Amino acid sequence: MWMRIVAALLIAASPALAEPVGITPDMMSVTVQTPDGAVDITRNQDNEARLGGDWTLTSRPCPNFCIQPMVPAPGVTPVGELEVLAALQDDGTVVIDGRIRPEFEAGTIPGAVSVPYNEAADRLDELGCEIDFDGWICEGDLPKVVLFCNGPWCGQSPTAARRMIEAGFPAGNISYYRGGMQTWQGLGLTVVPGR
C-alpha cells in the first residue's frame, strides 16, 4: 500500500512529459551558433509548465508600457518566431536584442547580439555602415537585422529601429519581432544568459 502511495506521489511531483512539444510538427529544435558554442533552441517539454514573474504582468502603466504597433516605422517588416529562428541560422542576418544590457544579461534569445536601443544609431559601423562628416553612409551589402525587446508593450526595439533609419540604415533591411522575450518565453523557447 505504502509503495503505491509513494509511487503516485513521485509521478505527481515529476514534470508532465506526456506529449512532445515541437516548434512545428516537423521541427523539434534549431541549433544556433553563439560565442559560447552551439545552442539547441527547443520548447520546454514539461506539458504543465507555467510562466511566472514579470512575464505574467498584464497591466503596466502607459507610458512607458504602451502597446507597440506591428510596424514601428515604414518599410520595417514584422516577423514571428519561425522567422527569428531562420534569421538565427542565416549568416547574412543579425538578431539584435535592443534591451538595456542588464536585461540582455539576465536572459536572451540564443545567438542574439546586445545593441541597446539608446546605442543603436551610434553603432551602425558594426552593421557595415561608414561614418561620414554628416552621419552614416549605409550602402552596399548590408546585413538584414531582426530587432526585439521585452514584448508587445516594450518600446526599446521600435525606438532603435526608428533611430537607425533616421541615421541612414535602410528600413528594408530591418525586421521587428514584436512578441519579443514575453512571447518567446510564453512559447517555452530556450533562453540563455547574454554575454
C-alpha positions as CSV (number, residue, x, y, z in Angstrom):
1,M,0.0,0.0,0.0
2,W,2.7,2.5,1.0
3,M,4.7,1.7,-2.1
4,R,1.7,2.7,-4.3
5,I,1.3,5.9,-2.4
6,V,5.0,6.8,-2.8
7,A,4.9,5.9,-6.5
8,A,1.8,8.1,-7.0
9,L,3.5,11.0,-5.2
10,L,6.7,10.6,-7.3
11,I,4.7,10.6,-10.5
12,A,2.7,13.6,-9.4
13,A,5.9,15.6,-8.5
14,S,7.7,14.9,-11.8
15,P,7.3,17.2,-14.8
16,A,4.5,16.2,-17.1
17,L,6.2,14.8,-20.2
18,A,3.1,13.2,-21.7
19,E,3.3,14.7,-25.2
20,P,6.4,16.0,-27.0
21,V,6.4,19.8,-27.6
22,G,7.8,20.7,-31.0
23,I,8.4,24.1,-32.6
24,T,6.4,22.9,-35.6
25,P,5.1,19.4,-36.5
26,D,8.4,18.8,-38.4
27,M,10.9,20.7,-36.2
28,M,11.8,19.8,-32.6
29,S,14.8,22.0,-32.4
30,V,17.0,24.6,-34.1
31,T,20.8,24.8,-33.5
32,V,22.4,28.2,-33.5
33,Q,26.0,29.2,-33.0
34,T,26.8,31.6,-30.2
35,P,30.1,32.9,-28.8
36,D,29.9,30.1,-26.3
37,G,29.3,27.4,-28.9
38,A,26.3,25.7,-30.4
39,V,22.9,26.0,-28.6
40,D,19.8,24.0,-29.3
41,I,16.7,26.0,-29.2
42,T,13.7,23.9,-28.2
43,R,10.5,24.3,-26.4
44,N,10.0,23.4,-22.8
45,Q,9.0,19.7,-22.7
46,D,7.0,20.0,-19.5
47,N,3.3,19.9,-20.6
48,E,2.4,21.6,-17.3
49,A,4.9,24.5,-17.5
50,R,3.6,27.9,-16.5
51,L,5.0,31.4,-16.7
52,G,6.0,33.4,-13.6
53,G,7.3,36.8,-12.6
54,D,7.2,39.9,-14.9
55,W,6.0,37.9,-17.9
56,T,2.6,37.4,-16.3
57,L,2.0,41.2,-15.7
58,T,-0.7,42.4,-18.0
59,S,-1.4,46.0,-17.0
60,R,1.7,48.1,-16.8
61,P,1.1,51.9,-17.0
62,C,1.3,53.6,-20.4
63,P,3.7,55.4,-20.8
64,N,6.2,53.6,-20.6
65,F,4.4,50.3,-21.3
66,C,2.2,51.3,-24.2
67,I,1.2,48.7,-26.8
68,Q,3.6,49.0,-29.8
69,P,2.5,48.9,-33.4
70,M,3.3,45.8,-35.6
71,V,5.3,48.1,-37.9
72,P,7.4,50.6,-35.9
73,A,8.4,52.6,-39.0
74,P,7.5,52.5,-42.7
75,G,9.5,49.8,-44.5
76,V,10.2,47.6,-41.4
77,T,8.9,44.0,-41.7
78,P,7.1,42.4,-38.8
79,V,8.2,38.8,-38.1
80,G,7.3,35.9,-35.8
81,E,9.2,33.2,-34.0
82,L,9.8,31.0,-37.1
83,E,11.3,33.9,-39.0
84,V,13.5,34.7,-35.9
85,L,14.7,31.0,-35.9
86,A,15.5,31.2,-39.6
87,A,17.4,34.5,-39.1
88,L,19.5,33.0,-36.3
89,Q,20.7,30.4,-38.9
90,D,21.3,33.0,-41.6
91,D,24.9,34.4,-41.8
92,G,23.5,37.5,-43.6
93,T,21.2,38.4,-40.7
94,V,22.0,39.8,-37.2
95,V,19.4,39.3,-34.5
96,I,19.6,42.2,-32.1
97,D,18.4,42.4,-28.6
98,G,17.5,46.1,-28.2
99,R,17.0,46.0,-24.5
100,I,19.3,47.6,-21.9
101,R,22.4,45.5,-21.1
102,P,21.2,44.1,-17.6
103,E,18.0,42.8,-19.2
104,F,20.1,41.1,-22.0
105,E,22.4,39.6,-19.4
106,A,19.5,38.2,-17.4
107,G,18.3,36.2,-20.4
108,T,18.0,36.5,-24.2
109,I,17.4,34.5,-27.3
110,P,20.4,32.3,-28.1
111,G,22.6,33.9,-30.8
112,A,21.2,37.4,-30.3
113,V,23.6,40.4,-30.1
114,S,23.2,43.1,-27.5
115,V,22.8,46.6,-29.0
116,P,20.8,48.6,-26.5
117,Y,18.2,50.8,-28.2
118,N,19.9,54.0,-27.0
119,E,23.2,52.9,-28.7
120,A,21.8,51.5,-32.0
121,A,22.2,54.6,-34.1
122,D,25.7,55.1,-32.9
123,R,26.9,51.6,-33.7
124,L,25.9,51.3,-37.3
125,D,29.6,50.6,-38.2
126,E,29.0,47.2,-36.7
127,L,26.4,46.7,-39.5
128,G,28.6,47.8,-42.3
129,C,27.9,51.5,-42.4
130,E,30.7,54.0,-42.7
131,I,30.9,57.2,-40.7
132,D,30.9,60.5,-42.6
133,F,31.0,64.1,-41.6
134,D,27.3,64.3,-42.0
135,G,26.5,61.0,-40.3
136,W,26.4,57.5,-41.7
137,I,26.7,56.1,-45.2
138,C,24.8,52.8,-45.3
139,E,25.3,51.4,-48.8
140,G,26.3,48.1,-50.4
141,D,25.9,44.6,-49.0
142,L,24.5,45.4,-45.6
143,P,23.1,42.6,-43.3
144,K,19.5,42.1,-42.5
145,V,18.6,42.9,-38.9
146,V,15.9,41.5,-36.7
147,L,15.2,43.7,-33.6
148,F,13.4,42.6,-30.5
149,C,13.0,43.6,-26.9
150,N,10.6,42.6,-24.0
151,G,7.4,42.2,-25.9
152,P,4.3,44.0,-27.4
153,W,4.5,46.7,-24.7
154,C,8.2,47.4,-25.0
155,G,9.3,50.5,-26.9
156,Q,13.1,49.8,-26.9
157,S,13.4,48.0,-30.2
158,P,10.9,50.2,-32.0
159,T,12.9,53.2,-30.9
160,A,16.1,51.5,-32.1
161,A,14.5,50.9,-35.5
162,R,13.4,54.5,-35.9
163,R,16.8,55.8,-34.8
164,M,18.7,53.5,-37.1
165,I,16.6,54.6,-40.0
166,E,17.0,58.3,-39.2
167,A,20.7,57.7,-39.1
168,G,20.7,56.2,-42.5
169,F,20.3,52.4,-42.1
170,P,17.7,51.2,-44.7
171,A,14.3,50.3,-43.3
172,G,14.0,47.5,-45.8
173,N,16.9,45.7,-44.0
174,I,15.1,45.8,-40.6
175,S,12.6,43.3,-39.3
176,Y,10.8,43.7,-36.0
177,Y,9.9,40.8,-33.7
178,R,7.2,42.5,-31.6
179,G,6.5,39.4,-29.5
180,G,10.0,39.7,-28.0
181,M,11.0,38.0,-24.8
182,Q,7.5,37.8,-23.5
183,T,6.2,35.7,-26.4
184,W,9.4,33.8,-26.8
185,Q,9.2,32.7,-23.1
186,G,5.5,32.2,-23.4
187,L,6.1,29.6,-26.0
188,G,8.6,27.9,-23.8
189,L,11.6,28.6,-26.2
190,T,15.2,28.4,-25.0
191,V,16.6,31.4,-23.2
192,V,20.3,31.8,-22.3
193,P,22.2,34.4,-20.3
194,G,23.5,37.2,-22.5
195,R,27.3,37.7,-22.8
